[in-house]
Amino acid sequence: MKILIKNGRIIDPSQGIDKTGDILVENGKIAQAGGSIKDKNAKTILAKDKIVAPGFVDMHTHLREPGREEVETIETALSAAVSGGFTTVSAMPNTEPPCDSQAHVKFLLERAAEVKLANILPVGTITKNREGLEMSEMGELRQAGCLAVSDDGDPVADPGLMRIAMEYASMVDLLVISHCEDKALSAEGVMHEGYWSTVLGLKPIPAEAESTIVERDIRLAGLAGARLHIAHVSTAESVEIIKNAKKEGVKVTAEVTPHHFTLSDEALKTFDTNMKVSPPLRSAKDVQALKEGIRDGTIDVIATDHAPHLANEKEKEFDYAPFGMIGLETALPLAVMKLVDEGYLDWPGLIRKLSTRPSEILKYNRGSLEKGAPADIVIIDPAKEWIYTRDRIRSRSSNSPFIGWRMKSAVTDVIVGGKIVLKTAGM
Amino acid sequence: MSTKNTVKWTKKHLLGIEDLSAEEIQLILDHAVGFKEVLERPIPKVPTLRGKTIVNMFCEPSTRTRSSFELAAKRLSADTLNLATASSSFLKGETLKDTARNIEAMKVDMIVMRHACPGAPHFLSGCVGASVINAGDGAHEHPTQALLDVFTIREKLGKVKGLKVSIIGDIAHSRVARSNIWALTKLGAKVTVCGPKTLIPVEIEKMGVRATYDVKEALSGADVLNMLRIQLERQKRPLFPSIREYVREFGINSRLLEKHAKKEVMIMHPGPINRGVELSQDVADGEYSVILNQVTNGVAVRMAVLFLLGHVKKEQVGEQHKKMMKNKLTIP
């Protein structure tokens, strides 16, 4: 099948391109990009006033399959992903059972092929069974198709083990994604330690629960010669540490979630459990530091940490509700409203954070519209205004504090592997 | 102590002091004066909430607060229902939401809730139609305690504005401290919080108080001391080395008061007292202790709260009150 995308603003930071033009897709690949293209046999998508970019690559998604299919299946998650403009999701391995074997990796790849929506990049565990005691068979995981490993949901608490695991991971060229949290410091905390935790009387999680382990993991990565990626950075202190480490030449990269750059801890005064996340929403000062870090490149990537939970799990006393919110379908508009419109990023900068950098960091052959590249493309109406309502949600769960929000900017078409997987006629 | 307060009560729930205005607090206190008088009658009862059903949903242990609310409701002629969750379907895994909605299906008007989790009454108010009164939600707020505390101060000292009040103890885990901080600062008192550094939460000065780890500083010049109980059951990892050390550094006894405090400093405590820990026996039972007055006032204040919330839809709250005060019940 041939697809011709006409007159869009093509933004491809991997090639330094930001120019109006056409793109021709053929046999699952980019056949031609730029300039004026004519092809009578191609299915035409009119992209005037729209942005045409490499499909977004989420470095942090929680699929609940296998194990908790009632919360989210691979199908519902990938449906949510494409609706948000994501053509690849990195599946975090804290499923039941966790992803620590080639059988599991292959299962995920096969399911993605069956569902035929977005790609899944399985992330393997750092430790066997994600127990934090022994290294997983990372060589096998690499061969089966993983590009990264993580014990996300938990840190690797034992620094000796983390050091060894980092050395081994670097030997098989796996990215180590770290959930940086010292559980002894976060203890039973449920929100950021600051003025608001003092007012609300909720048990606090100090910023240092994150920053001390960010520091630790950066030092260990330096020692081990490993590529380290810090998951869901939430504090000003962490941004500072990462900035200094990059100056020293440490191979560290970092991501921030849309909820962390959109909401601060004050939002918890309603006790809405959809705002209960790990790491927690931080102070206004931290939010500002995250946005500055995004602006100056200390933060490389925007990742969703999409974490579905059922209504009956979340509709509880704040202390008892699980941590997490969904995010695949709201990432783009929140980034546009809070970063692009507020002057922290321009559109090419945003595409860099959502598509280019994630692909570079994962060493994944996507995030580019160069000739011959796999055709994973997202078409965006940058000015479209819409309201995020419950009935629009494609995820099986609806644990989002953004329901009812006015959103700006919408994904209108998505192509994965040269096939159209999302086409919105109008909203 | 009547007032020309023209504020009307419009809130359906009482979830905390943080969202009350000074005028709303005064309104409750003024009504409580009238109800305290009712409590002194031979038949201490008024019919104002007859026909209303009030549920006490106590998911945490309580002596004072629960009895106080139950008496308050009965004095107002309401029907009461006590739900002690230790012996309820909570143990069968029934959620808070389901429990509440089931109770509400039996047509109740108000739910008085005490719970270990901050925000539980807020959550409840979102899933039931009844009025919700917070009787203590974890470390967050205990509004009726703060109301009876400021009522007691106003009654004994004639005012709250300008007074120096020191709250001493485990501030971090105390809902009594938080609610008192709001009530006292809104009414113009100068508040000092005092305790071990590990029991004073971060950035508390932003609530409008002074924080000190030196008990002598907290005593100096204070008009009122509100002593908090060390909450042993709320601490997973001990935040101070021993009770012995706490008593030595922060325990209030008559020698310490003689040396550093005003002679007539008023001693308050929400109860239950750890005798010999935060307060010595002689101070707890001493001349300037108003601890038992607090308990008496608690019933009156809770009557005021139940009354105001019970009539929140009615326009003529003032008229209701006047009528009620005239018709005293007598045995036929």
Interface residues (C-beta under 8 A of the other chain):
Chain A: A187 E188 E193 G194 Y195 S197 T198 V199 L200 G201 L202 P204 T270 F271 N312 E315 K316 E317 F318 D319 Y320
Chain B: E18 T95 L96 K97 H115 A116 C117 P118 G119 A120 H122 F123 C127 D137 G138 A139 H140 E141 H173 R175 R178 P201 V202 E203 I204 K206 M207 K236 R237
